Amino acid sequence: MVAQHRSALPGVEAMTLLTDHAFPRHSHDGFGIGVMTAGAQRSWSGIGSVESAAGDVITVNPGEMHDGTPVHGARGWRMLYLDPALVAQEVAEAVGDAPEIARPALRDLLVYISSTTAHIFEPFIGPYVASKAAGEALAEAMGLEVSRSGIETVIVVPGAFTSGTEHFAHAHAPADGAVSAQYGDLPAVIPSLGARLDAIDATNGGALDVSAVGEAVRWALALPRGERPARIVVDAQRKGVEDLIALHRDKQAAFLGQLGIGDLMGIPKDKR
């Protein structure tokens, strides 16, 4: 059974498959990413022979030749195929050059991109701070819940980047002048924040390129199981978030130990 699903997003195609058919070597026009939902398969790809089973994330690059043979009966997966132009637009800022998926099958790893603002709150960007703090809390709670299943969690915590993204380019003054005036001279500080961040970066050895975030993820993916850190801080401002994280995890480990579930924090170790 092969089913194509209608997608409301331009550049995205969705497909569900459950079959014991052996596919000959072929390729796709877009990036493919999905999840094995049943069974197992053995395939040849650009890096050689790859085996995947239910629960594994499976991927393919545009134009990458591959095949697929079921192992012990039917296997199934759910796939998204993404237009390469869409992927380049969304991720090129983080990884630099044109993206390429290096591993056809990924096992048991959750990655979340957080922000130092989730630990050191800043004014003017309240909704962003709230979303990052909530997202990181959810990622950590989920990571604890699935850790006994052997699933690791890595949370990347970037600082501010004044260039390489569109954040500062799209920043603008408050639209409602009457409301803004109620804050006195505080709104006048906003235009100088980018330069102030650049000055802080300079005192710490210079700004990081935004691609450092993508490199941190790439580095974590390449590590063997059991050696990945729980968090990776990528912060040119050196705000000291690592110290806050260490204190938080010490208190968290002590409390979970009292609850009898301290082993939930036993897999990852923080990178300091």
Contacts in CASP RR format, 6 or more apart in sequence:
PFRMAT RR
TARGET T0000
AUTHOR 0000-0000-0000
METHOD contacts of the structure
MODEL  1
MVAQHRSALPGVEAMTLLTDHAFPRHSHDGFGIGVMTAGAQRSWSGIGSV
ESAAGDVITVNPGEMHDGTPVHGARGWRMLYLDPALVAQEVAEAVGDAPE
IARPALRDLLVYISSTTAHIFEPFIGPYVASKAAGEALAEAMGLEVSRSG
IETVIVVPGAFTSGTEHFAHAHAPADGAVSAQYGDLPAVIPSLGARLDAI
DATNGGALDVSAVGEAVRWALALPRGERPARIVVDAQRKGVEDLIALHRD
KQAAFLGQLGIGDLMGIPKDKR
1 16 0 8 1.000
1 17 0 8 1.000
1 18 0 8 1.000
1 19 0 8 1.000
2 15 0 8 1.000
2 16 0 8 1.000
2 17 0 8 1.000
2 19 0 8 1.000
3 15 0 8 1.000
3 16 0 8 1.000
3 17 0 8 1.000
4 13 0 8 1.000
4 14 0 8 1.000
4 15 0 8 1.000
5 14 0 8 1.000
5 15 0 8 1.000
5 16 0 8 1.000
6 14 0 8 1.000
7 13 0 8 1.000
7 14 0 8 1.000
10 83 0 8 1.000
10 86 0 8 1.000
11 82 0 8 1.000
11 83 0 8 1.000
11 86 0 8 1.000
12 80 0 8 1.000
12 81 0 8 1.000
12 82 0 8 1.000
12 83 0 8 1.000
12 86 0 8 1.000
13 80 0 8 1.000
13 81 0 8 1.000
14 78 0 8 1.000
14 79 0 8 1.000
14 80 0 8 1.000
14 81 0 8 1.000
15 78 0 8 1.000
15 79 0 8 1.000
15 81 0 8 1.000
16 76 0 8 1.000
16 77 0 8 1.000
16 78 0 8 1.000
16 79 0 8 1.000
17 76 0 8 1.000
17 77 0 8 1.000
17 78 0 8 1.000
17 79 0 8 1.000
18 37 0 8 1.000
18 38 0 8 1.000
18 74 0 8 1.000
18 75 0 8 1.000
18 76 0 8 1.000
19 70 0 8 1.000
19 74 0 8 1.000
19 75 0 8 1.000
19 76 0 8 1.000
20 70 0 8 1.000
20 73 0 8 1.000
20 74 0 8 1.000
20 75 0 8 1.000
21 70 0 8 1.000
22 67 0 8 1.000
22 68 0 8 1.000
22 69 0 8 1.000
22 70 0 8 1.000
23 67 0 8 1.000
23 68 0 8 1.000
23 69 0 8 1.000
24 67 0 8 1.000
25 44 0 8 1.000
25 65 0 8 1.000
25 66 0 8 1.000
25 67 0 8 1.000
26 65 0 8 1.000
26 66 0 8 1.000
26 67 0 8 1.000
27 60 0 8 1.000
27 62 0 8 1.000
27 63 0 8 1.000
27 64 0 8 1.000
27 65 0 8 1.000
27 66 0 8 1.000
28 60 0 8 1.000
28 62 0 8 1.000
28 63 0 8 1.000
28 64 0 8 1.000
28 81 0 8 1.000
29 62 0 8 1.000
29 63 0 8 1.000
29 81 0 8 1.000
29 83 0 8 1.000
29 84 0 8 1.000
30 62 0 8 1.000
30 63 0 8 1.000
30 81 0 8 1.000
30 82 0 8 1.000
30 83 0 8 1.000
30 84 0 8 1.000
31 59 0 8 1.000
31 60 0 8 1.000
31 61 0 8 1.000
31 62 0 8 1.000
31 81 0 8 1.000
31 82 0 8 1.000
31 84 0 8 1.000
31 87 0 8 1.000
31 99 0 8 1.000
31 101 0 8 1.000
32 59 0 8 1.000
32 60 0 8 1.000
32 61 0 8 1.000
32 79 0 8 1.000
32 80 0 8 1.000
32 81 0 8 1.000
32 82 0 8 1.000
32 101 0 8 1.000
33 57 0 8 1.000
33 58 0 8 1.000
33 59 0 8 1.000
33 79 0 8 1.000
33 80 0 8 1.000
33 82 0 8 1.000
33 101 0 8 1.000
34 57 0 8 1.000
34 58 0 8 1.000
34 59 0 8 1.000
34 77 0 8 1.000
34 78 0 8 1.000
34 79 0 8 1.000
34 80 0 8 1.000
35 55 0 8 1.000
35 56 0 8 1.000
35 57 0 8 1.000
35 58 0 8 1.000
35 77 0 8 1.000
35 78 0 8 1.000
36 52 0 8 1.000
36 53 0 8 1.000
36 54 0 8 1.000
36 55 0 8 1.000
36 56 0 8 1.000
36 57 0 8 1.000
36 58 0 8 1.000
36 75 0 8 1.000
36 76 0 8 1.000
36 77 0 8 1.000
37 54 0 8 1.000
37 55 0 8 1.000
37 76 0 8 1.000
37 77 0 8 1.000
37 78 0 8 1.000
38 54 0 8 1.000
38 74 0 8 1.000
38 75 0 8 1.000
38 76 0 8 1.000
39 53 0 8 1.000
39 54 0 8 1.000
39 70 0 8 1.000
39 71 0 8 1.000
39 72 0 8 1.000
39 73 0 8 1.000
39 74 0 8 1.000
39 75 0 8 1.000
39 76 0 8 1.000
40 51 0 8 1.000
40 52 0 8 1.000
40 53 0 8 1.000
40 54 0 8 1.000
40 70 0 8 1.000
40 71 0 8 1.000
40 72 0 8 1.000
40 75 0 8 1.000
41 51 0 8 1.000
41 52 0 8 1.000
41 68 0 8 1.000
41 69 0 8 1.000
41 70 0 8 1.000
41 71 0 8 1.000
41 75 0 8 1.000
42 49 0 8 1.000
42 50 0 8 1.000
42 51 0 8 1.000
42 68 0 8 1.000
42 69 0 8 1.000
42 71 0 8 1.000
43 49 0 8 1.000
43 50 0 8 1.000
43 51 0 8 1.000
43 52 0 8 1.000
43 66 0 8 1.000
43 67 0 8 1.000
43 68 0 8 1.000
43 69 0 8 1.000
43 104 0 8 1.000
44 50 0 8 1.000
44 65 0 8 1.000
44 66 0 8 1.000
44 67 0 8 1.000
44 68 0 8 1.000
45 60 0 8 1.000
45 64 0 8 1.000
45 65 0 8 1.000
45 66 0 8 1.000
45 104 0 8 1.000
46 64 0 8 1.000
46 65 0 8 1.000
46 66 0 8 1.000
46 104 0 8 1.000
47 102 0 8 1.000
47 103 0 8 1.000
47 104 0 8 1.000
50 104 0 8 1.000
50 105 0 8 1.000
51 71 0 8 1.000
51 105 0 8 1.000
52 58 0 8 1.000
52 104 0 8 1.000
52 105 0 8 1.000
53 71 0 8 1.000
54 75 0 8 1.000
54 76 0 8 1.000
55 107 0 8 1.000
56 105 0 8 1.000
56 106 0 8 1.000
56 107 0 8 1.000
57 105 0 8 1.000
57 106 0 8 1.000
57 107 0 8 1.000
58 77 0 8 1.000
58 79 0 8 1.000
58 104 0 8 1.000
58 105 0 8 1.000
58 106 0 8 1.000
59 101 0 8 1.000
59 103 0 8 1.000
59 104 0 8 1.000
59 105 0 8 1.000
59 106 0 8 1.000
60 66 0 8 1.000
60 101 0 8 1.000
60 104 0 8 1.000
61 100 0 8 1.000
61 101 0 8 1.000
62 84 0 8 1.000
66 104 0 8 1.000
87 99 0 8 1.000
88 98 0 8 1.000
88 99 0 8 1.000
91 99 0 8 1.000
92 98 0 8 1.000
92 99 0 8 1.000
93 164 0 8 1.000
93 165 0 8 1.000
93 210 0 8 1.000
93 211 0 8 1.000
94 210 0 8 1.000
94 211 0 8 1.000
94 213 0 8 1.000
94 214 0 8 1.000
95 211 0 8 1.000
95 214 0 8 1.000
95 215 0 8 1.000
95 218 0 8 1.000
96 211 0 8 1.000
102 218 0 8 1.000
102 221 0 8 1.000
103 221 0 8 1.000
106 221 0 8 1.000
108 149 0 8 1.000
108 150 0 8 1.000
108 151 0 8 1.000
108 152 0 8 1.000
108 225 0 8 1.000
109 151 0 8 1.000
109 152 0 8 1.000
109 153 0 8 1.000
109 154 0 8 1.000
109 220 0 8 1.000
109 221 0 8 1.000
109 228 0 8 1.000
110 139 0 8 1.000
110 142 0 8 1.000
110 143 0 8 1.000
110 146 0 8 1.000
110 151 0 8 1.000
110 152 0 8 1.000
110 153 0 8 1.000
110 154 0 8 1.000
111 153 0 8 1.000
111 154 0 8 1.000
111 155 0 8 1.000
111 156 0 8 1.000
111 217 0 8 1.000
111 220 0 8 1.000
111 221 0 8 1.000
112 135 0 8 1.000
112 136 0 8 1.000
112 139 0 8 1.000
112 153 0 8 1.000
112 154 0 8 1.000
112 155 0 8 1.000
112 156 0 8 1.000
113 156 0 8 1.000
113 158 0 8 1.000
113 213 0 8 1.000
113 217 0 8 1.000
114 132 0 8 1.000
114 135 0 8 1.000
114 136 0 8 1.000
114 139 0 8 1.000
114 155 0 8 1.000
114 156 0 8 1.000
114 157 0 8 1.000
114 158 0 8 1.000
115 128 0 8 1.000
115 129 0 8 1.000
115 132 0 8 1.000
115 157 0 8 1.000
115 158 0 8 1.000
115 159 0 8 1.000
116 157 0 8 1.000
116 158 0 8 1.000
116 159 0 8 1.000
116 160 0 8 1.000
116 233 0 8 1.000
116 235 0 8 1.000
116 237 0 8 1.000
116 239 0 8 1.000
116 241 0 8 1.000
117 125 0 8 1.000
117 128 0 8 1.000
117 129 0 8 1.000
117 132 0 8 1.000
117 133 0 8 1.000
117 159 0 8 1.000
118 129 0 8 1.000
118 132 0 8 1.000
118 133 0 8 1.000
118 135 0 8 1.000
118 136 0 8 1.000
118 157 0 8 1.000
119 157 0 8 1.000
119 241 0 8 1.000
119 244 0 8 1.000
119 245 0 8 1.000
120 239 0 8 1.000
120 240 0 8 1.000
120 241 0 8 1.000
120 244 0 8 1.000
121 129 0 8 1.000
121 133 0 8 1.000
122 129 0 8 1.000
123 186 0 8 1.000
124 190 0 8 1.000
124 193 0 8 1.000
136 155 0 8 1.000
136 157 0 8 1.000
139 153 0 8 1.000
139 155 0 8 1.000
140 153 0 8 1.000
140 155 0 8 1.000
142 153 0 8 1.000
143 151 0 8 1.000
143 153 0 8 1.000
144 256 0 8 1.000
144 261 0 8 1.000
144 264 0 8 1.000
144 265 0 8 1.000
145 264 0 8 1.000
146 153 0 8 1.000
147 153 0 8 1.000
147 263 0 8 1.000
147 264 0 8 1.000
147 265 0 8 1.000
147 266 0 8 1.000
147 267 0 8 1.000
148 263 0 8 1.000
148 264 0 8 1.000
150 267 0 8 1.000
152 225 0 8 1.000
152 226 0 8 1.000
152 228 0 8 1.000
152 267 0 8 1.000
152 268 0 8 1.000
153 230 0 8 1.000
153 268 0 8 1.000
154 217 0 8 1.000
154 220 0 8 1.000
154 228 0 8 1.000
154 229 0 8 1.000
154 230 0 8 1.000
154 231 0 8 1.000
154 232 0 8 1.000
154 268 0 8 1.000
155 230 0 8 1.000
155 231 0 8 1.000
155 232 0 8 1.000
156 213 0 8 1.000
156 214 0 8 1.000
156 216 0 8 1.000
156 217 0 8 1.000
156 220 0 8 1.000
156 231 0 8 1.000
156 232 0 8 1.000
156 234 0 8 1.000
157 231 0 8 1.000
157 232 0 8 1.000
157 233 0 8 1.000
157 234 0 8 1.000
157 235 0 8 1.000
157 241 0 8 1.000
157 245 0 8 1.000
158 212 0 8 1.000
158 213 0 8 1.000
158 234 0 8 1.000
158 235 0 8 1.000
159 233 0 8 1.000
159 234 0 8 1.000
159 235 0 8 1.000
159 236 0 8 1.000
159 237 0 8 1.000
159 239 0 8 1.000
160 197 0 8 1.000
160 236 0 8 1.000
160 237 0 8 1.000
161 167 0 8 1.000
161 207 0 8 1.000
161 208 0 8 1.000
161 210 0 8 1.000
161 236 0 8 1.000
162 168 0 8 1.000
162 194 0 8 1.000
162 197 0 8 1.000
162 198 0 8 1.000
162 201 0 8 1.000
162 207 0 8 1.000
163 207 0 8 1.000
163 210 0 8 1.000
164 209 0 8 1.000
164 210 0 8 1.000
165 210 0 8 1.000
168 194 0 8 1.000
171 190 0 8 1.000
173 180 0 8 1.000
173 187 0 8 1.000
173 190 0 8 1.000
173 191 0 8 1.000
174 180 0 8 1.000
174 187 0 8 1.000
180 187 0 8 1.000
197 237 0 8 1.000
198 207 0 8 1.000
200 236 0 8 1.000
200 237 0 8 1.000
201 207 0 8 1.000
201 208 0 8 1.000
201 236 0 8 1.000
201 237 0 8 1.000
204 236 0 8 1.000
204 237 0 8 1.000
204 238 0 8 1.000
205 236 0 8 1.000
206 236 0 8 1.000
207 236 0 8 1.000
208 234 0 8 1.000
208 236 0 8 1.000
212 234 0 8 1.000
213 234 0 8 1.000
216 232 0 8 1.000
216 234 0 8 1.000
219 232 0 8 1.000
220 228 0 8 1.000
220 229 0 8 1.000
220 232 0 8 1.000
226 267 0 8 1.000
226 268 0 8 1.000
228 268 0 8 1.000
229 268 0 8 1.000
229 269 0 8 1.000
229 270 0 8 1.000
229 271 0 8 1.000
230 249 0 8 1.000
230 268 0 8 1.000
230 269 0 8 1.000
230 270 0 8 1.000
231 245 0 8 1.000
231 270 0 8 1.000
231 271 0 8 1.000
232 271 0 8 1.000
233 241 0 8 1.000
233 242 0 8 1.000
233 245 0 8 1.000
233 271 0 8 1.000
235 241 0 8 1.000
242 270 0 8 1.000
242 272 0 8 1.000
245 270 0 8 1.000
246 270 0 8 1.000
246 272 0 8 1.000
249 265 0 8 1.000
249 270 0 8 1.000
252 265 0 8 1.000
253 262 0 8 1.000
253 265 0 8 1.000
256 262 0 8 1.000
256 264 0 8 1.000
256 265 0 8 1.000
END
